Structures are given as structure tokens and as C-alpha cells.
Amino acid sequence: MAHISAFTQLKEYLRMLLDNGMLSIDEKAMQYKTTEPGRNFIKMYERIGLMFDRRQIRSE
């Protein structure tokens, strides 16, 4: 398995998020910003996590 540095992996993830419209770049502030689709994805991800947490509590 090829060794990938943390920085290289970060750049790949950032490129993927930019390409998929989850992030945008604020050139003046030199910052990445989460877009509305990115925020919606995070909300859905959190909801799915809560569903699994509830199932785990019920099965214990």
C-alpha cells in the first residue's frame, strides 16, 4: 500500500469537496467556506448518526 502524507490526503479531500460543491474558497480571506449543500450534508449526516445511536440504545 502506498504511503500518502497527511497533507496530500488533505489536499485530495479539499479538492473533492470543492468539486462536489460542498466547499468554496474565499480568496480574499484565504479561507475555505462550507456551502449550503455542504451544510445540508452535515445536517443529514448528523441525523443518520442519531438514528444509529437510538437503535443502539433500544437494543441494549
N, C-alpha and C positions, 0 to 999 in steps of 0.2 A: 504494500500500500504506500502510495506516495505521501511524503510529508508536506503538509500545507501549513504555512505560518499563519498565526492568528490574524495578522494584518492582511494577508492575501485573502483569507476566508472572509474577513470583514468587508473588504472591497467587493468581493463576489456577492455577498448578501445585500450590500447597499445598491449595487448595480441592478440586482434582481428586483428589489423593492422600488427603485426608480423606474425601471422598465415596465413594471406592473401597476404604476400609478399609486403606490402606497406611500411614497415619499416624494417630496420636491426639494429643490435646493434653493435657498435664499442666498443668492450670490453676494449681495451687499453685506449681510451679516455673517456670511460663510458658515451657514448652518443648514442642516437637514431639517425639514419640517414634515410632520405627518399630515397627509392629505385627508379629506373627508372619507374617501374609500378606505384609507388606512385606518382611520379611527373606527369606522364601521366594522372592519375586520377584527380589530382588537376587542370591540364590544361583543361580537359574536363568539370569538374565541373564549372570552371570559364566561359567557353564558353556557357554553358547552362544558367548560371546566366545572361550573357549579352543578350542572346536571349530573356529571360523574360523581361529584362529591356527595350529592344527595343519595344516589344509588348505593354508594359505599356505606353510608350511614344506615340505610334501610337494611342492608344485608348483614350488618354486624349484630 
